[in-house]
């Protein structure tokens, strides 16, 4: 299985990945608070996606 190297990507795509990585934690915290206050199916689904995305960045899978 080949490892995903973000440095082989074009600079514009690398910049987009960096921006998404930096915005994931604040969005995740906001979404988790919103899910605790107003739990709808969409909020739970978005929270799951954001938590998964955060851990993917944290564990360097992306």
GIZI-V565770 format. One record per residue. N is the residue number from 1. RES is the residue in one small letter. SS is DSSP state (H for helix, E for strand, L for the rest). Layout:
n | res | ss
N | RES | SS
N | RES | SS
This chain:
n | res | ss
1 | x | L
2 | x | L
3 | x | L
4 | x | L
5 | x | L
6 | x | H
7 | x | H
8 | x | H
9 | x | L
10 | x | L
11 | x | H
12 | x | H
13 | x | H
14 | x | H
15 | x | H
16 | x | H
17 | x | H
18 | x | H
19 | x | H
20 | x | H
21 | x | H
22 | x | H
23 | x | H
24 | x | H
25 | x | H
26 | x | H
27 | x | H
28 | x | H
29 | x | H
30 | x | H
31 | x | H
32 | x | H
33 | x | H
34 | x | H
35 | x | H
36 | x | H
37 | x | H
38 | x | L
39 | x | L
40 | x | L
41 | x | H
42 | x | H
43 | x | H
44 | x | H
45 | x | H
46 | x | H
47 | x | H
48 | x | H
49 | x | H
50 | x | H
51 | x | H
52 | x | H
53 | x | H
54 | x | H
55 | x | H
56 | x | H
57 | x | H
58 | x | H
59 | x | L
60 | x | L
61 | x | L
62 | x | L
